[in-house]
Amino acid sequence: MVNAAVQSSERLEGAASPLAMLEDKADSEQITASELSAVRCIVEACASDLDAVLEQA
């Protein structure tokens, strides 16, 4: 359970970098749906993993 929580936390931290890039891009360019989808997939996977950990606790 601890490993899943740590891995999810690390992936969420990793998602912060693409989000920062998208914020910078949004200043001058349009963000595509696929770019947003990539970040959403990371966040949803982490949320799912954390839900599973909490159910087992």
C-alpha positions in Angstrom: 0.0 0.0 0.0 2.8 2.4 0.9 4.5 1.7 -2.4 1.4 2.5 -4.4 0.9 5.7 -2.5 4.5 6.7 -3.1 4.4 5.9 -6.8 1.2 7.8 -7.2 2.8 10.8 -5.4 5.8 10.6 -7.7 3.6 10.5 -10.8 1.6 13.5 -9.7 4.9 15.4 -9.1 5.9 14.3 -12.6 2.6 15.7 -14.0 3.4 19.1 -12.6 6.1 19.5 -15.3 3.8 19.0 -18.3 1.3 21.3 -16.6 3.9 24.0 -16.3 4.8 23.6 -19.9 1.1 23.9 -20.9 0.7 27.0 -18.8 3.7 28.6 -20.6 2.3 27.5 -24.0 -1.1 28.9 -23.3 0.4 32.4 -23.1 1.1 32.3 -26.8 -0.4 29.2 -28.4 -3.5 27.1 -28.2 -3.3 23.9 -26.1 -4.5 20.8 -27.9 -6.9 18.2 -26.5 -4.3 15.5 -26.7 -1.9 17.5 -24.5 -4.6 18.0 -21.9 -5.6 14.3 -22.2 -2.1 13.2 -21.5 -2.0 15.1 -18.2 -5.6 14.0 -17.3 -4.6 10.4 -17.8 -1.7 10.7 -15.3 -3.9 12.4 -12.7 -6.8 9.9 -13.2 -4.4 6.9 -12.9 -3.0 8.3 -9.7 -6.4 9.0 -8.3 -7.5 5.4 -9.1 -4.3 4.0 -7.4 -4.8 6.1 -4.3 -8.5 5.1 -4.1 -7.5 1.4 -4.2 -4.9 2.0 -1.4 -7.5 3.8 0.7 -10.0 1.0 0.3 -7.4 -1.5 1.5 -6.5 0.6 4.5 
